[in-house]
Amino acid sequence: MAPRGTAGLRVLTARGGAINAVFLSGAELLVLLQGLLATALLGPGLIGLYGVVTTTAMTIVALRRVGIDEAFVQTEADDEEAEFQRALTVELALGVVGALAVAALAPVLAAAYDDDRLLGLTLAVSYLPVAFALQAPQWVFFKRMEYVRLRTLQAIVPLVTVAVTVPLLLAGVEVWALVIGPLCGNLAAIVAAWRASPYRFRLRPDRAAARRYLRFSWPVFVTAAVGLFVAQGQIAVFGIHDGLEAAGWITLAATLTRYADRADQILATTIYPAIVRVRDRADVLEELFAKANRLTLMWAFPFGAGLALFGPDLIVFVLGDEWRGAIVLLGGMAIAVALQQVGYSWFAFYRARGESWPQAVESVVFGVSFAVLAIPGALAGGSWGFVAGRVGCTACVLAVRQVYVRRLLPGVRLGMIALRALVPVALASVPVIVLRLALWGGERTLAQALGELALWLGGLALATHRLEGGLLAELRGYLRAGVTA
């Protein structure tokens, strides 16, 4: 049982965050290394091909994942097993629909990009929505805040995927290695999830429960639909117009910049059960929101700035000249995505109250601004135009987010949180920029780039410790209390 008091809940939440961070960062690092290896071996054309396929499949998965798990966490039931089976039934039905949608899109993608390889690759990943649905036993451990067991189960997919994919890449299987690896990973995760599940696999159709879950989830569906539009739109505007090589550039930029939200993903999933338990305590919610965002921006802002500053070095010294076309996209999207993490977890606070529709409003604004700013920008100005439009989209999103945060948490100031997080990044970046301009400029050697990176990391660590040392010390105190409890 979780502690009932606020202090006990803080300890449990902090411990859960630490566990999530260790598990997810390790798994994500493996996936990142695999992705860089694939990028270097396959080149922009094949990565662009895979980007079209996976963007379609994963956004359909996102359409299917409409918050049934969060609604289950929020629901209190006398018979937890029966309630889980009702939620599973809804989730699996949505998974089947999602799988059919991916399969139906296969010939459309092949025709749109005039490449028959897309047909087989897309059909080969159409199982993904059902595979994710069959990992539903993880919800139970999420609800119980049993993070070690939850993250152990979630780590199976990336671990098995990397273990299978890397040898296949080295053996010359090419893009199909990126399909076979995840298939093996998801099959292993499904088996492990049901072996660990405290509840039996049973379908329990219930119209009232389905309506209840879907009523909570329709705004999440809108959010996922906008994500599909944006993800497909950015690949299509480059891929259809400039070919699969350009699609590979935007795929690389999108793949690397998505790591900017990993701290938010960790904390948002960690604190959601805690938010549900204290949703009537406005003061606790404001404190939780502010501290969670300060912690996540310690990762997001440095990550975005680091990619903007050193992303070109990654491309030049690691990936090769054929990826130079991705430099502007990588730096610009890194900045846009990092800024978009300001107040990122706000929707979890509304969902805990049973209000999931505000996130849909923000998502619609994001989609409309993307259509009005980013797509025309790309068509008119190429990579630079797209980046300018994408930053404009972020500004629109933050304006809407500020309204909803102030409405629910009037004591929170997003601007002040962002400025506080920006200070260490600025203090670390200015010396590097001055050094770069004053001493060498232009092309640099690998040793010079590594020296700049070391200077930047050292300055960032010192500035962050100086400004946020109190918050980090508080977090360490909770972790020690969790260990000794």
Phi and psi in degrees as a GROMACS rama.xvg file:
@    title "Ramachandran Plot"
@    xaxis  label "Phi"
@    yaxis  label "Psi"
@TYPE xy
-77.5902  149.404  ALA-2
-61.9135  143.616  PRO-3
-83.5678  -33.115  ARG-4
-72.6497  159.291  GLY-5
-62.01  -40.701  THR-6
-61.5788  -45.1365  ALA-7
-63.6244  -36.6863  GLY-8
-67.345  -36.8076  LEU-9
-61.6234  -44.6484  ARG-10
-62.2846  -46.2388  VAL-11
-63.8573  -41.472  LEU-12
-67.0143  -43.2824  THR-13
-62.5658  -43.2638  ALA-14
-63.3432  -41.8805  ARG-15
-62.3972  -40.0093  GLY-16
-62.733  -41.2581  GLY-17
-64.4339  -43.5137  ALA-18
-62.5563  -46.1576  ILE-19
-60.0867  -41.9662  ASN-20
-62.8431  -44.3096  ALA-21
-64.2743  -48.2055  VAL-22
-66.4312  -49.5848  PHE-23
-71.445  -38.1505  LEU-24
-65.7785  -39.1649  SER-25
-64.1071  -45.0911  GLY-26
-65.5621  -43.4127  ALA-27
-65.7774  -34.787  GLU-28
-62.8614  -42.0553  LEU-29
-61.8652  -44.6266  LEU-30
-64.3079  -39.8735  VAL-31
-62.215  -45.5196  LEU-32
-63.2616  -39.7118  LEU-33
-62.6485  -42.4415  GLN-34
-63.3664  -40.1936  GLY-35
-66.2372  -38.8105  LEU-36
-62.7715  -46.1835  LEU-37
-62.2684  -40.7645  ALA-38
-61.3634  -45.0101  THR-39
-67.8235  -36.4961  ALA-40
-80.5695  -37.4867  LEU-41
-92.0236  -31.6415  LEU-42
85.2867  168.543  GLY-43
-60.149  -38.0653  PRO-44
-61.9913  -52.0908  GLY-45
-70.6595  -34.6482  LEU-46
-66.3449  -37.025  ILE-47
-62.8824  -41.1065  GLY-48
-60.1261  -48.1884  LEU-49
-66.579  -35.3708  TYR-50
-61.8271  -40.5409  GLY-51
-61.1497  -45.2534  VAL-52
-65.825  -52.4008  VAL-53
-70.5491  -33.3955  THR-54
-61.7745  -43.0976  THR-55
-63.6075  -49.751  THR-56
-63.875  -47.1392  ALA-57
-72.0702  -28.7241  MET-58
-75.4847  -31.1463  THR-59
-66.3173  -39.3808  ILE-60
-58.7133  -42.2038  VAL-61
-64.5924  -36.9878  ALA-62
-62.2383  -37.0967  LEU-63
-73.4819  -34.9854  ARG-64
-82.9814  82.5501  ARG-65
-102.56  29.3367  VAL-66
89.8374  17.2024  GLY-67
-60.7566  -38.5371  ILE-68
-63.1036  -42.2854  ASP-69
-69.0052  -37.7594  GLU-70
-64.1718  -37.42  ALA-71
-64.332  -43.002  PHE-72
-59.945  -37.3434  VAL-73
-75.9719  -23.5984  GLN-74
-81.2997  131.452  THR-75
-103.411  124.643  GLU-76
-135.416  147.425  ALA-77
-68.5821  -37.6806  ASP-78
-110.906  94.1607  ASP-79
-64.2164  -36.5715  GLU-80
-65.3864  -44.3922  GLU-81
-63.2602  -40.0246  ALA-82
-65.6282  -40.0283  GLU-83
-61.0098  -42.4106  PHE-84
-67.4791  -33.9094  GLN-85
-64.5628  -46.1601  ARG-86
-64.1837  -41.1995  ALA-87
-59.3124  -41.5895  LEU-88
-60.9126  -44.4982  THR-89
-63.8291  -45.4896  VAL-90
-62.2844  -42.5587  GLU-91
-69.1092  -37.7524  LEU-92
-61.2409  -43.2468  ALA-93
-64.9567  -34.6459  LEU-94
-63.6895  -41.4091  GLY-95
-64.0253  -43.3883  VAL-96
-61.0037  -42.3035  VAL-97
-63.0613  -41.2618  GLY-98
-62.6647  -42.1549  ALA-99
-64.683  -35.7135  LEU-100
-65.7524  -42.2706  ALA-101
-61.9705  -44.7273  VAL-102
-62.3072  -39.5017  ALA-103
-66.8603  -29.9423  ALA-104
-78.8892  -14.5929  LEU-105
-55.6236  -53.2692  ALA-106
-67.4425  -27.6382  PRO-107
-65.2829  -45.5518  VAL-108
-64.6605  -42.1769  LEU-109
-60.094  -39.4737  ALA-110
-73.1299  -40.7441  ALA-111
-63.8579  -39.707  ALA-112
-98.5084  -0.0164953  TYR-113
53.719  48.9542  ASP-114
-144.386  109.239  ASP-115
-64.6987  -21.3171  ASP-116
-62.0064  -26.9043  ARG-117
-65.3844  -27.3299  LEU-118
-63.0656  -54.7113  LEU-119
-66.4955  -41.1041  GLY-120
-64.3376  -41.7123  LEU-121
-68.3956  -42.3261  THR-122
-61.8456  -33.9432  LEU-123
-68.9321  -22.4905  ALA-124
-104.563  7.34429  VAL-125
-68.6016  -13.3207  SER-126
-73.4833  -16.88  TYR-127
-55.8622  -44.0048  LEU-128
-59.0574  -38.8693  PRO-129
-70.6783  -38.9237  VAL-130
-61.4659  -41.9664  ALA-131
-66.748  -38.1273  PHE-132
-63.495  -36.5307  ALA-133
-74.7941  -4.63962  LEU-134
-95.1299  19.3781  GLN-135
-58.8647  -27.5594  ALA-136
-55.1419  -20.0622  PRO-137
-60.807  -28.0011  GLN-138
-57.4386  -38.1021  TRP-139
-60.5615  -43.8367  VAL-140
-73.2772  -29.2654  PHE-141
-63.3572  -45.786  PHE-142
-64.7279  -37.9886  LYS-143
-80.5659  -4.03334  ARG-144
58.789  35.5836  MET-145
-92.9079  80.9705  GLU-146
-74.2202  -30.1292  TYR-147
-63.2387  -48.4773  VAL-148
-65.9252  -41.1129  ARG-149
-60.548  -50.8592  LEU-150
-72.2446  -27.5681  ARG-151
-62.0939  -44.385  THR-152
-65.6008  -41.6176  LEU-153
-70.8102  -23.2934  GLN-154
-74.7837  -14.7271  ALA-155
-63.8659  -42.9923  ILE-156
-58.7474  -55.3956  VAL-157
-65.1488  -36.6053  PRO-158
-64.8328  -49.1895  LEU-159
-68.4202  -38.4965  VAL-160
-58.5061  -48.5929  THR-161
-65.316  -41.5117  VAL-162
-61.9591  -31.2699  ALA-163
-89.454  -40.878  VAL-164
-68.7583  -45.6631  THR-165
-59.7765  -48.9463  VAL-166
-60.3876  -36.4593  PRO-167
-66.4299  -39.4681  LEU-168
-61.9875  -45.3477  LEU-169
-67.2923  -26.1784  LEU-170
-82.3181  -4.76331  ALA-171
90.5905  18.5041  GLY-172
-72.0899  -15.6741  VAL-173
61.7965  -136.676  GLU-174
-64.6059  -25.8516  VAL-175
-67.4186  -21.3869  TRP-176
-61.3041  -33.2691  ALA-177
-76.3332  -9.13773  LEU-178
-98.4588  -43.8961  VAL-179
-67.6918  -40.8083  ILE-180
-58.0159  -54.0168  GLY-181
-61.468  -31.9935  PRO-182
-60.6564  -47.4659  LEU-183
-64.0469  -41.2166  CYS-184
-62.1203  -43.5248  GLY-185
-70.5923  -37.0882  ASN-186
-62.3504  -42.776  LEU-187
-64.0719  -39.4437  ALA-188
-67.3483  -36.361  ALA-189
-64.6509  -46.6619  ILE-190
-60.3421  -45.3765  VAL-191
-65.6299  -39.2325  ALA-192
-61.7495  -43.2156  ALA-193
-79.0669  -24.5252  TRP-194
-69.0188  -32.7414  ARG-195
-87.9407  -14.5883  ALA-196
-64.7172  133.496  SER-197
-78.0186  -9.75409  PRO-198
-116.99  153.732  TYR-199
-78.4705  154.242  ARG-200
-78.8376  116.391  PHE-201
-155.187  133.862  ARG-202
-85.0151  132.368  LEU-203
-134.026  80.03  ARG-204
-61.3928  135.471  PRO-205
-152.942  109.618  ASP-206
-62.7688  -40.7718  ARG-207
-64.2136  -43.1861  ALA-208
-65.9753  -39.7197  ALA-209
-61.7958  -43.8236  ALA-210
-62.6308  -39.8975  ARG-211
-64.6351  -45.0491  ARG-212
-68.2201  -41.4526  TYR-213
-72.8088  -29.9664  LEU-214
-63.6998  -39.9693  ARG-215
-68.1319  -30.9625  PHE-216
-96.6944  -12.8622  SER-217
-61.1026  -37.1461  TRP-218
-65.6161  -31.9954  PRO-219
-66.1381  -34.8167  VAL-220
-63.0137  -42.6196  PHE-221
-59.6733  -44.2485  VAL-222
-59.5556  -44.4836  THR-223
-66.2888  -37.1223  ALA-224
-63.6927  -40.477  ALA-225
-64.4023  -40.2203  VAL-226
-59.39  -39.8595  GLY-227
-61.9111  -45.0135  LEU-228
-61.7237  -45.3811  PHE-229
-67.2455  -47.3241  VAL-230
-62.4424  -45.4464  ALA-231
-69.9352  -37.5935  GLN-232
-63.1717  -42.1652  GLY-233
-71.9923  -32.335  GLN-234
-73.6226  -41.6925  ILE-235
-65.4778  -41.1752  ALA-236
-64.7822  -28.4994  VAL-237
-92.9419  -43.5105  PHE-238
-68.4764  -47.708  GLY-239
-70.5835  -36.9216  ILE-240
-77.639  -41.8523  HIS-241
-118.523  0.769766  ASP-242
98.7347  172.242  GLY-243
-65.1328  -25.3565  LEU-244
-63.4878  -43.7332  GLU-245
-66.9485  -35.1404  ALA-246
-62.5165  -34.5768  ALA-247
-64.8715  -37.4278  GLY-248
-64.1949  -46.7494  TRP-249
-70.9774  -30.7602  ILE-250
-64.3545  -43.489  THR-251
-61.1384  -46.4188  LEU-252
-61.4565  -44.7262  ALA-253
-67.225  -38.0552  ALA-254
-65.6633  -44.9077  THR-255
-73.9636  -40.6988  LEU-256
-72.0211  -18.8204  THR-257
-66.1578  -17.566  ARG-258
-71.9302  -11.3656  TYR-259
-63.6626  -26.926  ALA-260
-96.3047  9.6226  ASP-261
-66.4835  -37.9501  ARG-262
-63.7206  -39.387  ALA-263
-64.4363  -41.0308  ASP-264
-61.5639  -41.5531  GLN-265
-63.0761  -50.778  ILE-266
-73.1256  -37.0269  LEU-267
-61.6046  -42.9725  ALA-268
-72.3971  -28.2545  THR-269
-73.0393  -45.1258  THR-270
-86.0149  -11.9533  ILE-271
-58.288  -49.0231  TYR-272
-60.0595  -33.8346  PRO-273
-68.1693  -39.9548  ALA-274
-60.5621  -42.5422  ILE-275
-58.138  -38.3561  VAL-276
-74.5  -25.801  ARG-277
-119.186  25.3772  VAL-278
-64.2993  -15.4838  ARG-279
-96.9041  2.75216  ASP-280
-104.725  93.3166  ARG-281
-60.4515  -40.4429  ALA-282
-65.7771  -40.4517  ASP-283
-68.0593  -38.9728  VAL-284
-62.7135  -42.5333  LEU-285
-64.3192  -41.8498  GLU-286
-64.2589  -44.0151  GLU-287
-62.6932  -43.8027  LEU-288
-63.2893  -48.9124  PHE-289
-63.2315  -46.7723  ALA-290
-70.0577  -37.2792  LYS-291
-62.7217  -41.0307  ALA-292
-71.8874  -35.4749  ASN-293
-62.0323  -40.3316  ARG-294
-66.3384  -45.011  LEU-295
-69.0189  -34.363  THR-296
-72.2056  -18.5937  LEU-297
-63.2743  -21.601  MET-298
-99.2807  -47.5685  TRP-299
-64.0658  -48.3708  ALA-300
-65.4426  -47.9421  PHE-301
-61.3176  -36.5119  PRO-302
-63.9326  -47.1641  PHE-303
-62.752  -45.3086  GLY-304
-64.815  -38.8507  ALA-305
-63.18  -42.0452  GLY-306
-66.3548  -39.1858  LEU-307
-64.7969  -39.7323  ALA-308
-78.6166  -41.2815  LEU-309
-116.141  -0.043845  PHE-310
-57.4458  -43.2188  GLY-311
-58.5822  -34.7301  PRO-312
-67.1082  -38.7903  ASP-313
-58.7619  -42.5708  LEU-314
-70.6214  -46.2248  ILE-315
-68.7514  -45.3824  VAL-316
-92.4327  -18.698  PHE-317
-115.424  -52.3573  VAL-318
-86.6712  -32.8714  LEU-319
110.062  166.28  GLY-320
-63.542  -26.67  ASP-321
-66.4474  -11.4605  GLU-322
-101.823  6.81827  TRP-323
-60.0481  -27.604  ARG-324
-64.3521  -12.7324  GLY-325
-92.9592  -5.17859  ALA-326
-60.9796  -50.3758  ILE-327
-64.2051  -43.6691  VAL-328
-62.3217  -41.6922  LEU-329
-64.2986  -48.5585  LEU-330
-66.3575  -44.0695  GLY-331
-66.7867  -44.1152  GLY-332
-68.3146  -31.534  MET-333
-60.5284  -43.7339  ALA-334
-66.9253  -45.6945  ILE-335
-62.5838  -45.5901  ALA-336
-68.3347  -38.2036  VAL-337
-62.8064  -45.0306  ALA-338
-62.971  -32.5491  LEU-339
-71.1071  -9.45836  GLN-340
-82.5862  -7.86102  GLN-341
-63.8445  117.062  VAL-342
70.678  20.7329  GLY-343
-54.2782  -40.059  TYR-344
-80.9527  10.1938  SER-345
-57.7791  -37.1473  TRP-346
-63.9655  -28.6607  PHE-347
-63.8508  -32.3745  ALA-348
-71.7167  -34.254  PHE-349
-73.8324  -42.7279  TYR-350
-61.5279  -35.0184  ARG-351
-63.0062  -22.2236  ALA-352
-92.9385  3.42933  ARG-353
83.5406  12.1029  GLY-354
-111.536  96.3271  GLU-355
-100.281  -6.56879  SER-356
-70.5227  -30.0596  TRP-357
-58.5261  -34.2439  PRO-358
-64.2809  -32.9247  GLN-359
-64.5753  -36.6159  ALA-360
-62.1028  -47.9077  VAL-361
-59.7116  -41.0822  GLU-362
-65.4961  -40.3852  SER-363
-62.5834  -41.8482  VAL-364
-60.6786  -41.714  VAL-365
-61.0884  -46.9284  PHE-366
-63.3577  -43.8392  GLY-367
-65.1091  -44.2156  VAL-368
-65.5455  -34.0607  SER-369
-63.6594  -43.0561  PHE-370
-67.4022  -34.0224  ALA-371
-86.1202  -33.2161  VAL-372
-107.096  -52.8727  LEU-373
-74.0465  -46.802  ALA-374
-65.4649  -50.8893  ILE-375
-60.1943  -35.4743  PRO-376
-61.2703  -42.1227  GLY-377
-65.8013  -41.8029  ALA-378
-68.1371  -33.7823  LEU-379
-88.2042  -37.0652  ALA-380
-126.434  11.8182  GLY-381
64.8799  -141.374  GLY-382
-61.8145  -43.8112  SER-383
-64.1436  -39.9697  TRP-384
-65.7989  -39.3353  GLY-385
-64.186  -44.449  PHE-386
-61.4832  -44.1044  VAL-387
-60.6946  -43.3175  ALA-388
-65.4608  -37.4543  GLY-389
-67.1008  -38.226  ARG-390
-65.8193  -37.5047  VAL-391
-61.8206  -38.4662  GLY-392
-59.303  -42.9017  CYS-393
-61.4206  -40.8128  THR-394
-61.5061  -40.3151  ALA-395
-64.4901  -43.3884  CYS-396
-61.8661  -44.9155  VAL-397
-66.3997  -32.1777  LEU-398
-64.6449  -43.2965  ALA-399
-67.5037  -42.9161  VAL-400
-59.5738  -40.7158  ARG-401
-59.6273  -39.0158  GLN-402
-62.4066  -47.5573  VAL-403
-72.2456  -35.448  TYR-404
-65.2532  -43.7227  VAL-405
-64.3011  -33.1559  ARG-406
-68.2082  -41.2875  ARG-407
-89.9628  -37.6981  LEU-408
-126.902  76.816  LEU-409
-62.1084  -21.2583  PRO-410
-82.843  -4.84467  GLY-411
-92.1537  136.444  VAL-412
-120.991  103.266  ARG-413
-61.7131  -38.524  LEU-414
-60.9065  -41.8191  GLY-415
-68.2899  -38.0234  MET-416
-62.0022  -43.2784  ILE-417
-65.8235  -43.8587  ALA-418
-63.2982  -39.6333  LEU-419
-61.6357  -41.2589  ARG-420
-72.5015  -25.6927  ALA-421
-75.3809  -27.2965  LEU-422
-58.4978  -52.9686  VAL-423
-60.678  -36.751  PRO-424
-65.5101  -42.7217  VAL-425
-65.2144  -43.3922  ALA-426
-62.6971  -33.8425  LEU-427
-79.2167  -32.9366  ALA-428
-82.3593  -35.9945  SER-429
-58.0181  -48.0856  VAL-430
-59.901  -36.2842  PRO-431
-66.5622  -43.4471  VAL-432
-64.7911  -43.3101  ILE-433
-61.8222  -44.8151  VAL-434
-61.3468  -42.6483  LEU-435
-63.3151  -42.599  ARG-436
-75.4543  -36.3027  LEU-437
-79.3684  -37.8264  ALA-438
-95.6615  -44.6696  LEU-439
-133.691  -46.9487  TRP-440
59.7336  174.233  GLY-441
54.2508  -140.922  GLY-442
-71.7198  143.021  GLU-443
-129.347  162.016  ARG-444
-82.6446  165.772  THR-445
-61.5297  -39.0893  LEU-446
-62.5139  -40.0837  ALA-447
-65.181  -42.4215  GLN-448
-63.2856  -42.8778  ALA-449
-66.1603  -36.3276  LEU-450
-63.0816  -42.7909  GLY-451
-62.4141  -42.5473  GLU-452
-62.3356  -42.4053  LEU-453
-63.352  -41.9438  ALA-454
-61.9519  -43.142  LEU-455
-65.932  -45.2432  TRP-456
-64.4906  -40.6069  LEU-457
-64.0213  -45.981  GLY-458
-63.0532  -39.282  GLY-459
-64.3571  -43.8915  LEU-460
-62.2892  -44.3989  ALA-461
-64.9217  -45.5576  LEU-462
-66.9156  -40.0413  ALA-463
-65.7394  -42.8708  THR-464
-63.0072  -38.6915  HIS-465
-66.127  -42.3902  ARG-466
-86.2777  -37.0596  LEU-467
-116.124  18.6381  GLU-468
-59.1437  -37.2551  GLY-469
-63.2408  -44.8454  GLY-470
-65.4448  -41.5268  LEU-471
-65.5531  -36.9087  LEU-472
-66.2288  -39.1653  ALA-473
-62.1645  -42.9768  GLU-474
-62.6374  -43.0122  LEU-475
-61.6898  -36.7003  ARG-476
-62.5367  -42.8446  GLY-477
-63.4324  -39.3713  TYR-478
-66.0968  -40.5578  LEU-479
-63.7202  -40.4646  ARG-480
-62.8765  -36.8399  ALA-481
-67.0382  -35.0726  GLY-482
-70.3212  -40.2697  VAL-483
-84.4315  -12.8223  THR-484
